[in-house]
Amino acid sequence: MSALLPLLALLPSLAVATPSAFACPFTMMRPPGMPMDPTMGEVCPSRSFLHYYACCEDNLFQCCFYFETWALVFFCILGALIVIGGLIAAARYALMS
């Protein structure tokens, strides 16, 4: 037992951080009675600050692409400002003619 203590002390220093292996399906999301099969499903790609992947609602064995909520709000506001700016520019052009 005392010979294992130095080895146990080395374990935290041997741990290496790696990107998470986010995969579909999750064990908790598995339908009841379905056996665990490591060949089923897919590993989701890594996320970025603009998007992420999650298991699809209609197919738990596939990864679906989603935009972050803040990105959707930002792009909607930006699109609305561009449309409003275009309408104002068109109205000014029409009034000057």
C-alpha positions in Angstrom: 0.0 0.0 0.0 2.8 2.4 0.9 4.4 1.7 -2.5 1.3 3.0 -4.3 1.3 6.4 -2.5 4.1 7.9 -4.7 2.4 6.7 -7.8 -0.9 8.2 -6.7 0.9 11.5 -6.1 2.1 11.5 -9.7 -1.4 11.0 -11.2 -2.4 14.7 -11.2 0.7 15.7 -13.0 0.2 13.1 -15.6 -3.3 14.3 -16.5 -3.5 16.1 -19.8 -6.3 18.4 -20.7 -7.8 17.7 -24.1 -10.8 19.1 -26.0 -14.0 17.6 -24.8 -15.3 14.6 -26.7 -18.9 15.8 -27.1 -20.8 13.1 -28.9 -24.4 12.2 -29.7 -26.2 10.3 -28.2 -25.7 11.0 -24.6 -26.0 8.1 -22.2 -28.8 9.9 -20.4 -30.7 10.7 -23.6 -30.7 7.1 -24.7 -34.3 5.6 -25.1 -35.1 3.0 -22.5 -34.0 -0.5 -23.3 -31.6 0.6 -26.0 -28.2 -1.0 -25.6 -25.0 1.0 -25.6 -23.3 0.8 -29.0 -20.1 2.8 -29.4 -20.5 2.7 -33.2 -23.8 4.6 -33.1 -24.0 8.3 -33.3 -21.3 10.8 -34.2 -18.7 13.0 -32.5 -19.7 16.7 -32.7 -17.1 19.2 -34.1 -15.6 21.7 -31.8 -17.5 25.0 -31.1 -16.5 28.6 -31.6 -17.5 31.8 -30.1 -20.2 32.2 -32.8 -21.7 28.7 -32.9 -22.0 25.4 -31.1 -23.2 21.9 -31.8 -25.8 19.8 -29.9 -27.7 16.6 -30.5 -30.5 17.1 -32.9 -34.0 17.1 -31.5 -35.4 14.8 -34.2 -32.4 12.5 -34.4 -30.4 12.0 -31.2 -27.6 10.3 -33.1 -26.7 13.4 -35.2 -25.1 16.7 -34.2 -26.9 19.9 -35.2 -25.4 23.3 -35.8 -26.7 26.2 -33.7 -25.8 29.9 -33.6 -25.2 31.4 -30.1 -28.2 33.5 -29.0 -26.2 36.7 -28.8 -25.0 36.2 -32.4 -28.6 35.8 -33.7 -29.7 38.9 -31.9 -26.7 40.9 -33.2 -27.2 39.7 -36.9 -31.0 40.5 -36.7 -30.3 44.0 -35.4 -27.5 44.6 -38.0 -29.8 43.4 -40.8 -32.6 45.6 -39.6 -30.3 48.6 -39.5 -29.1 47.9 -43.0 -32.7 47.6 -44.4 -33.7 50.8 -42.6 -30.6 52.6 -43.9 -31.4 51.5 -47.4 -35.0 52.7 -47.2 -33.8 56.1 -45.9 -31.3 56.4 -48.7 -33.9 55.4 -51.3 -36.4 57.9 -49.9 -33.8 60.7 -49.9 -32.8 59.8 -53.5 -36.5 59.9 -54.5 -37.1 63.2 -52.9 -34.0 64.8 -54.5 -35.0 63.7 -58.0 
